[in-house]
Amino acid sequence: MIDNDKPQNDAANEDVKAELKGVPEEFLTGEGELEKPDGGDVSEALEALKRDLEEAKQETLYAKAETQNVRRRAEKDAQDARNYAATGFARDILSVWDNLSRAVGAIPDSLREDEKMKGLVTGIEATQRELEKVFKQHGIERIASMGMPLDPNQHQAMMEVPTDEKEPGTIVQEMQSGWMIKDRLLRPAMVGVAKKPD
């Protein structure tokens, strides 16, 4: 009698062999089935695999944390570059501000009232206001000094002024304005500080 099922059985056996291809031979019997090995070797192998898996998880977590730290540092560096890119230029342009302020301060009242000079005075003052507006747009702001207590982080004491009118340590004179860019000191204010008269 001819066995019509033989080709189907051969195909099934090939499928089983394909599925068991990656299984080590010591776990297989001659029939191609998984055998139950004694517990010692398998439990040790399983423990080793668990340790390897735990180590791989830890390494993945460390790598992920390091990647996040690198990304945060890069974002902070880029933000700082945007915020403080104008620092060098701003320091240089402050001397223009100083000269303009001196010019405005030196204009006598008689010149301000003179019809011929009124346009020139107005133009100088408008230039100073425009420069201050541009400073503010770029986060550059003047440090408050007059009447404030001396702050060594923002003010540089150049002299002491004996007076009873202000508390000792109070700024009573500003020789040169101080400036900040965002939250960083661009230039300290040069000031005179009150002290008790001798």
Backbone as JSON, one array per atom type, in Angstrom:
{
  "sequence": "MIDNDKPQNDAANEDVKAELKGVPEEFLTGEGELEKPDGGDVSEALEALKRDLEEAKQETLYAKAETQNVRRRAEKDAQDARNYAATGFARDILSVWDNLSRAVGAIPDSLREDEKMKGLVTGIEATQRELEKVFKQHGIERIASMGMPLDPNQHQAMMEVPTDEKEPGTIVQEMQSGWMIKDRLLRPAMVGVAKKPD",
  "N": [[0.84, -1.18, 0.0], [0.47, 2.27, -0.79], [1.85, 5.04, 0.83], [0.22, 7.9, 1.09], [0.5, 10.06, 2.71], [3.16, 10.59, 3.19], [4.72, 12.63, 1.73], [3.6, 14.88, 2.9], [4.28, 14.5, 5.59], [7.09, 14.66, 5.42], [7.37, 17.34, 4.72], [6.34, 18.54, 7.03], [8.2, 17.66, 8.89], [10.45, 19.05, 7.96], [9.64, 21.68, 8.53], [9.61, 21.61, 11.34], [12.31, 21.09, 11.84], [13.4, 23.46, 10.87], [12.36, 25.28, 12.71], [13.63, 24.45, 15.04], [16.22, 25.0, 14.6], [18.02, 26.86, 15.85], [18.33, 25.84, 18.4], [20.42, 24.46, 20.88], [22.19, 21.33, 20.43], [22.36, 19.59, 22.63], [19.97, 19.82, 23.91], [18.16, 18.46, 22.47], [16.52, 15.44, 21.48], [17.03, 12.39, 19.65], [14.75, 12.34, 18.1], [14.16, 14.91, 17.55], [12.94, 16.46, 19.48], [12.49, 18.64, 22.3], [14.4, 17.9, 25.13], [14.28, 17.36, 28.66], [16.67, 18.76, 30.4], [19.06, 18.13, 33.1], [18.64, 20.07, 36.09], [20.85, 21.74, 36.96], [22.83, 22.86, 35.03], [21.19, 24.38, 33.32], [19.91, 26.21, 35.03], [22.1, 27.66, 35.94], [22.96, 28.76, 33.52], [20.71, 30.26, 32.94], [20.74, 32.1, 35.07], [23.12, 33.44, 34.44], [22.37, 34.6, 32.02], [20.38, 36.3, 32.99], [21.94, 38.04, 34.55], [23.53, 39.16, 32.53], [21.54, 40.44, 31.06], [20.66, 42.32, 32.95], [22.99, 43.86, 33.23], [23.16, 44.85, 30.63], [20.85, 46.39, 30.59], [21.52, 48.34, 32.53], [23.75, 49.54, 31.29], [22.49, 50.6, 29.06], [20.78, 52.45, 30.28], [22.7, 54.19, 31.43], [23.95, 55.1, 29.09], [21.8, 56.39, 27.88], [21.29, 58.42, 29.76], [23.71, 59.82, 29.61], [23.59, 60.71, 26.97], [21.38, 62.44, 27.15], [22.47, 64.34, 28.89], [24.56, 65.38, 27.32], [23.04, 66.49, 25.25], [21.6, 68.44, 26.7], [23.73, 70.06, 27.58], [24.67, 70.95, 25.1], [22.43, 72.41, 24.22], [22.37, 74.41, 26.19], [24.84, 75.65, 25.72], [24.38, 76.62, 23.14], [22.27, 78.39, 23.68], [23.58, 80.2, 25.4], [25.43, 81.2, 23.58], [23.71, 82.56, 21.86], [22.62, 84.45, 23.65], [24.83, 85.91, 24.62], [26.4, 86.68, 22.51], [26.88, 89.23, 21.58], [28.59, 90.41, 23.38], [31.37, 91.28, 23.26], [31.24, 93.27, 21.26], [29.39, 94.97, 22.47], [30.82, 95.87, 24.73], [32.73, 97.42, 23.45], [31.15, 99.4, 22.25], [30.21, 100.79, 24.38], [31.94, 102.86, 25.03], [31.27, 104.74, 23.15], [28.73, 105.41, 24.05], [29.47, 106.58, 26.5], [30.89, 108.89, 25.65], [28.86, 110.21, 24.26], [27.06, 110.66, 26.35], [28.59, 112.38, 27.93], [28.73, 114.53, 26.18], [26.01, 115.33, 26.02], [25.61, 116.01, 28.7], [27.29, 118.19, 28.9], [26.12, 120.26, 27.57], [25.14, 123.54, 27.85], [22.42, 125.32, 29.48], [21.79, 127.7, 28.2], [22.49, 127.21, 25.57], [20.66, 125.27, 24.91], [18.34, 126.74, 24.77], [18.78, 128.38, 22.68], [17.68, 129.2, 19.51], [18.97, 128.58, 17.1], [20.65, 126.46, 17.79], [19.03, 124.56, 18.86], [18.05, 122.41, 17.3], [20.38, 120.85, 16.88], [21.02, 120.07, 19.52], [18.7, 118.64, 20.17], [18.97, 116.56, 18.31], [21.33, 115.24, 19.22], [20.49, 114.33, 21.75], [18.39, 112.68, 20.93], [19.83, 110.72, 19.57], [21.22, 109.55, 21.68], [19.06, 108.46, 23.13], [18.12, 106.61, 21.25], [20.29, 104.87, 21.05], [20.27, 103.78, 23.62], [17.83, 102.45, 23.49], [18.41, 100.48, 21.56], [20.34, 99.06, 22.98], [18.7, 97.96, 25.03], [17.08, 96.25, 23.5], [18.85, 94.22, 22.98], [19.31, 93.12, 25.42], [20.99, 94.58, 27.06], [21.57, 96.45, 29.83], [21.58, 99.34, 31.93], [23.28, 99.64, 35.05], [21.82, 100.32, 38.15], [22.9, 102.88, 40.3], [23.28, 105.4, 41.82], [22.51, 106.43, 45.1], [22.18, 103.84, 45.9], [23.12, 100.95, 47.9], [26.56, 99.95, 48.09], [27.47, 97.41, 45.88], [29.64, 94.92, 45.47], [29.62, 93.17, 43.35], [28.63, 94.56, 41.22], [29.45, 97.19, 41.34], [32.29, 99.35, 41.38], [34.22, 100.71, 43.75], [35.7, 103.81, 43.69], [36.45, 105.94, 45.19], [36.11, 107.48, 48.48], [33.6, 109.44, 49.92], [33.33, 111.89, 52.26], [30.49, 112.41, 54.19], [27.48, 113.48, 55.88], [25.0, 113.17, 54.97], [24.23, 110.81, 53.77], [24.0, 107.27, 54.42], [26.9, 105.44, 55.51], [28.68, 103.65, 53.0], [26.82, 103.98, 51.02], [26.19, 104.78, 47.62], [27.2, 107.82, 46.3], [28.16, 109.17, 44.2], [28.68, 108.86, 40.69], [31.1, 107.96, 38.53], [31.49, 106.58, 36.19], [29.18, 104.85, 34.2], [27.73, 101.65, 34.89], [27.14, 98.41, 33.34], [24.99, 95.68, 32.44], [24.73, 92.55, 30.67], [22.13, 90.67, 29.82], [22.12, 88.43, 32.4], [24.71, 88.81, 33.14], [27.68, 90.55, 34.14], [28.7, 93.31, 32.35], [30.18, 95.65, 32.46], [31.53, 97.1, 35.37], [30.08, 99.65, 37.46], [31.74, 102.65, 38.08], [32.25, 104.22, 41.06], [31.66, 106.68, 43.72], [31.69, 106.41, 47.22], [29.8, 106.94, 50.17], [31.12, 108.01, 53.32], [31.59, 108.27, 56.89], [32.21, 111.53, 58.1], [35.47, 112.65, 59.21]],
  "CA": [[0.0, 0.0, 0.0], [1.27, 3.49, -0.94], [1.58, 6.04, 1.88], [0.0, 9.22, 0.48], [0.81, 11.11, 3.69], [4.62, 10.74, 3.35], [5.23, 13.96, 1.36], [3.16, 15.86, 3.9], [5.09, 14.28, 6.79], [8.42, 15.2, 5.16], [7.26, 18.8, 4.78], [6.15, 18.89, 8.44], [9.5, 17.47, 9.55], [11.32, 20.16, 7.55], [9.21, 22.85, 9.29], [10.07, 21.42, 12.73], [13.78, 21.28, 11.84], [13.67, 24.88, 10.69], [12.04, 25.96, 13.97], [14.57, 24.04, 16.07], [17.57, 25.2, 14.07], [18.88, 27.59, 16.78], [18.37, 25.2, 19.72], [21.61, 23.61, 21.01], [21.92, 19.9, 20.23], [22.22, 18.83, 23.88], [18.58, 19.9, 24.37], [17.32, 17.72, 21.52], [16.67, 13.98, 21.39], [17.16, 11.95, 18.26], [13.49, 12.57, 17.41], [13.99, 16.34, 17.29], [12.11, 17.09, 20.49], [13.24, 19.16, 23.44], [14.43, 17.03, 26.3], [14.4, 18.06, 29.92], [18.01, 18.54, 30.94], [19.1, 18.22, 34.55], [18.46, 21.46, 36.46], [22.05, 22.48, 37.29], [23.42, 23.65, 33.95], [20.21, 25.33, 32.78], [19.69, 27.29, 36.0], [23.29, 28.51, 35.91], [22.91, 29.52, 32.27], [19.62, 31.23, 33.09], [21.24, 33.17, 35.95], [24.1, 34.21, 33.67], [21.6, 35.41, 31.08], [19.72, 37.37, 33.75], [22.97, 39.02, 34.89], [23.88, 39.87, 31.29], [20.42, 41.32, 30.74], [20.67, 43.44, 33.9], [24.12, 44.71, 32.86], [22.8, 45.54, 29.39], [19.87, 47.43, 30.96], [22.26, 49.42, 33.2], [24.55, 50.24, 30.28], [21.55, 51.37, 28.23], [20.34, 53.6, 31.08], [23.83, 55.13, 31.51], [24.14, 55.71, 27.77], [20.68, 57.31, 27.67], [21.51, 59.58, 30.63], [24.83, 60.58, 29.06], [23.08, 61.37, 25.76], [20.56, 63.57, 27.59], [23.37, 65.37, 29.43], [25.25, 66.01, 26.18], [22.05, 67.32, 24.56], [21.33, 69.62, 27.54], [24.9, 70.95, 27.52], [24.69, 71.58, 23.77], [21.36, 73.41, 24.19], [22.79, 75.54, 27.03], [25.91, 76.37, 25.0], [23.76, 77.36, 22.04], [21.52, 79.5, 24.28], [24.56, 81.19, 25.85], [25.99, 81.85, 22.39], [22.71, 83.53, 21.39], [22.44, 85.52, 24.63], [26.02, 86.7, 24.92], [27.21, 86.85, 21.3], [27.19, 90.65, 21.37], [29.33, 90.93, 24.53], [32.56, 92.03, 22.84], [30.8, 94.48, 20.56], [28.73, 95.85, 23.45], [31.87, 96.54, 25.53], [33.36, 98.45, 22.61], [30.23, 100.5, 21.95], [29.96, 101.56, 25.61], [32.73, 104.11, 25.02], [30.46, 105.69, 22.36], [27.7, 105.86, 24.99], [30.11, 107.48, 27.48], [31.17, 110.18, 25.0], [27.57, 110.84, 23.98], [26.53, 111.13, 27.64], [29.36, 113.56, 28.3], [28.32, 115.63, 25.29], [24.69, 115.79, 26.45], [25.77, 116.64, 30.0], [28.07, 119.42, 28.78], [25.35, 121.3, 26.88], [24.6, 124.51, 28.81], [21.01, 125.68, 29.29], [21.68, 128.8, 27.23], [22.57, 126.61, 24.23], [19.41, 124.54, 24.7], [17.3, 127.71, 24.46], [19.15, 129.08, 21.44], [16.89, 128.66, 18.39], [19.87, 128.04, 16.08], [21.3, 125.24, 18.28], [18.03, 123.65, 19.41], [18.0, 121.2, 16.46], [21.59, 120.05, 17.17], [20.86, 119.5, 20.86], [17.65, 117.62, 20.06], [19.54, 115.43, 17.57], [22.28, 114.51, 20.09], [19.69, 113.64, 22.76], [17.66, 111.6, 20.26], [20.82, 109.67, 19.29], [21.46, 108.86, 22.94], [17.86, 107.64, 23.43], [18.07, 105.5, 20.29], [21.34, 103.92, 21.44], [19.78, 103.09, 24.81], [16.77, 101.54, 23.02], [19.08, 99.34, 20.91], [20.91, 98.28, 24.08], [17.63, 97.19, 25.68], [16.65, 95.18, 22.59], [19.84, 93.15, 23.04], [19.48, 92.69, 26.8], [22.05, 95.35, 27.71], [20.9, 97.44, 30.67], [22.42, 100.12, 32.84], [23.2, 99.26, 36.47], [21.42, 101.41, 39.04], [24.01, 103.16, 41.23], [23.09, 106.53, 42.72], [21.63, 106.19, 46.24], [22.12, 102.41, 46.2], [24.26, 100.46, 48.67], [27.63, 99.42, 47.25], [27.43, 95.97, 45.59], [30.91, 94.64, 44.81], [29.39, 92.4, 42.13], [28.21, 95.46, 40.16], [30.05, 98.51, 41.5], [33.7, 99.43, 41.74], [34.42, 101.94, 44.53], [36.92, 104.52, 43.28], [36.81, 106.92, 46.22], [35.16, 107.65, 49.57], [33.16, 110.83, 50.03], [32.85, 112.15, 53.62], [29.2, 113.1, 54.22], [26.5, 113.09, 56.89], [23.7, 113.12, 54.31], [23.92, 109.42, 53.37], [24.59, 106.22, 55.25], [28.17, 104.95, 54.98], [28.52, 102.53, 52.05], [25.86, 104.36, 49.99], [26.81, 105.43, 46.46], [26.8, 109.23, 46.2], [28.7, 109.73, 42.96], [28.96, 107.87, 39.64], [32.07, 108.48, 37.56], [31.26, 105.87, 34.91], [28.02, 103.96, 34.34], [27.95, 100.21, 34.78], [26.18, 97.77, 32.44], [24.8, 94.22, 32.45], [24.15, 91.94, 29.47], [21.29, 89.62, 30.42], [22.42, 88.33, 33.84], [26.16, 88.88, 33.32], [28.26, 91.89, 34.24], [29.42, 93.76, 31.16], [31.16, 96.61, 32.98], [31.07, 97.61, 36.66], [29.96, 101.11, 37.6], [32.81, 103.26, 38.89], [31.45, 105.08, 41.92], [32.14, 107.21, 44.97], [30.87, 105.86, 48.29], [29.73, 107.78, 51.37], [31.72, 107.56, 54.58], [31.41, 109.25, 57.96], [33.29, 112.53, 58.15], [36.41, 112.5, 60.32]],
  "C": [[0.88, 1.24, 0.0], [0.86, 4.48, 0.13], [1.48, 7.4, 1.25], [0.4, 10.36, 1.42], [2.3, 11.4, 3.8], [5.13, 12.1, 2.9], [4.82, 15.02, 2.37], [3.98, 15.73, 5.18], [6.5, 14.84, 6.61], [8.41, 16.73, 5.27], [7.12, 19.27, 6.23], [7.47, 18.75, 9.19], [10.47, 18.59, 9.21], [10.96, 21.43, 8.32], [9.71, 22.79, 10.73], [11.57, 21.65, 12.81], [14.15, 22.75, 11.71], [13.43, 25.64, 11.99], [13.08, 25.68, 15.05], [16.02, 24.29, 15.67], [18.5, 25.87, 15.07], [19.02, 26.94, 18.14], [19.62, 24.31, 19.81], [21.27, 22.13, 20.98], [21.7, 19.15, 21.52], [20.8, 18.88, 24.43], [17.63, 19.09, 23.48], [17.56, 16.22, 21.64], [16.83, 13.64, 19.93], [15.9, 12.22, 17.45], [13.26, 14.05, 17.11], [13.08, 17.03, 18.26], [12.99, 17.63, 21.61], [13.23, 18.16, 24.57], [14.61, 17.88, 27.54], [15.8, 17.8, 30.48], [17.98, 18.6, 32.45], [19.21, 19.7, 34.94], [19.71, 22.3, 36.62], [22.54, 23.4, 36.19], [22.46, 24.72, 33.43], [20.0, 26.48, 33.75], [20.89, 28.22, 36.05], [23.3, 29.39, 34.66], [21.85, 30.61, 32.35], [20.05, 32.4, 33.98], [22.24, 34.06, 35.23], [23.4, 35.13, 32.68], [20.91, 36.57, 31.78], [20.73, 38.46, 34.13], [23.36, 39.84, 33.66], [22.79, 40.87, 30.91], [20.4, 42.54, 31.65], [21.81, 44.4, 33.58], [23.8, 45.51, 31.6], [21.8, 46.66, 29.67], [20.59, 48.62, 31.59], [23.07, 50.23, 32.19], [23.67, 51.11, 29.39], [21.08, 52.62, 28.98], [21.45, 54.64, 31.19], [24.03, 55.85, 30.19], [23.04, 56.73, 27.49], [20.87, 58.58, 28.5], [22.64, 60.45, 30.08], [24.4, 61.36, 27.81], [22.24, 62.59, 26.12], [21.42, 64.7, 28.13], [24.09, 66.12, 28.32], [24.29, 66.93, 25.45], [21.75, 68.59, 25.36], [22.49, 70.61, 27.5], [24.96, 71.68, 26.19], [23.62, 72.67, 23.67], [21.75, 74.64, 25.01], [23.89, 76.34, 26.34], [25.34, 77.2, 23.86], [22.99, 78.57, 22.55], [22.47, 80.61, 24.75], [25.16, 81.94, 24.66], [25.02, 82.89, 21.84], [22.61, 84.73, 22.33], [23.63, 86.46, 24.72], [26.92, 86.92, 23.71], [27.67, 88.29, 21.12], [28.07, 91.24, 22.47], [30.52, 91.8, 24.13], [32.2, 93.34, 22.17], [30.18, 95.48, 21.54], [29.76, 96.58, 24.3], [32.5, 97.68, 24.74], [32.45, 99.66, 22.41], [29.9, 101.33, 23.19], [30.76, 102.85, 25.66], [32.0, 105.17, 24.18], [29.37, 106.27, 23.26], [28.28, 106.88, 25.97], [30.34, 108.86, 26.87], [29.88, 110.95, 24.7], [26.96, 111.41, 25.25], [27.27, 112.38, 28.1], [28.95, 114.77, 27.47], [26.98, 116.2, 25.71], [24.79, 116.53, 27.78], [26.49, 117.99, 29.93], [27.3, 120.55, 28.09], [24.76, 122.28, 27.91], [23.14, 124.87, 28.47], [20.84, 126.78, 28.24], [21.71, 128.27, 25.79], [21.28, 125.86, 23.9], [18.29, 125.51, 24.27], [17.57, 128.48, 23.18], [18.45, 128.42, 20.25], [17.78, 128.01, 17.33], [20.44, 126.69, 16.49], [20.31, 124.19, 18.77], [17.96, 122.33, 18.62], [19.18, 120.27, 16.72], [21.47, 119.35, 18.52], [19.83, 118.38, 20.83], [18.17, 116.37, 19.36], [20.48, 114.59, 18.42], [21.5, 113.71, 21.14], [18.91, 112.49, 22.16], [18.59, 110.42, 19.94], [21.11, 108.86, 20.55], [20.28, 107.95, 23.31], [17.79, 106.42, 22.51], [19.11, 104.43, 20.63], [20.9, 103.12, 22.66], [18.68, 102.08, 24.43], [17.37, 100.29, 22.37], [19.73, 98.44, 21.97], [19.85, 97.38, 24.71], [17.15, 96.04, 24.8], [17.59, 93.98, 22.65], [20.17, 92.73, 24.47], [20.58, 93.4, 27.54], [21.39, 96.48, 28.49], [21.86, 98.09, 31.65], [22.2, 99.66, 34.27], [22.81, 100.49, 37.28], [22.52, 101.61, 40.07], [23.65, 104.21, 42.27], [22.08, 106.21, 43.83], [21.53, 104.73, 46.64], [23.28, 102.02, 47.11], [25.3, 99.85, 47.72], [27.49, 97.9, 47.12], [28.71, 95.63, 44.83], [30.78, 93.81, 43.55], [29.04, 93.3, 40.94], [28.91, 96.81, 40.18], [31.53, 98.39, 41.86], [33.92, 100.77, 42.44], [35.75, 102.57, 44.16], [37.39, 105.51, 44.35], [35.75, 106.91, 47.32], [34.86, 109.14, 49.72], [32.64, 111.05, 51.45], [31.53, 112.94, 53.58], [28.33, 112.57, 55.35], [25.14, 112.84, 56.25], [23.28, 111.69, 53.93], [24.59, 108.45, 54.33], [25.93, 105.79, 54.67], [27.95, 103.71, 54.1], [27.51, 102.8, 50.95], [26.58, 105.07, 48.84], [26.27, 106.85, 46.31], [27.32, 109.89, 44.93], [28.97, 108.6, 41.97], [29.9, 108.51, 38.62], [31.9, 107.84, 36.19], [30.14, 104.88, 35.12], [28.44, 102.51, 34.17], [26.84, 99.57, 33.95], [26.17, 96.26, 32.63], [24.35, 93.78, 31.06], [23.45, 90.68, 29.94], [21.59, 89.57, 31.92], [23.92, 88.37, 34.12], [26.64, 90.34, 33.36], [29.05, 92.2, 32.98], [30.54, 94.73, 31.56], [30.67, 97.11, 34.32], [30.97, 99.13, 36.64], [31.09, 101.6, 38.51], [32.17, 104.36, 39.73], [32.24, 105.63, 43.1], [31.17, 106.83, 46.06], [30.95, 106.77, 49.52], [30.47, 107.15, 52.52], [31.49, 108.63, 55.63], [32.55, 110.26, 57.94], [34.2, 112.31, 59.35], [36.08, 113.52, 61.41]]
}
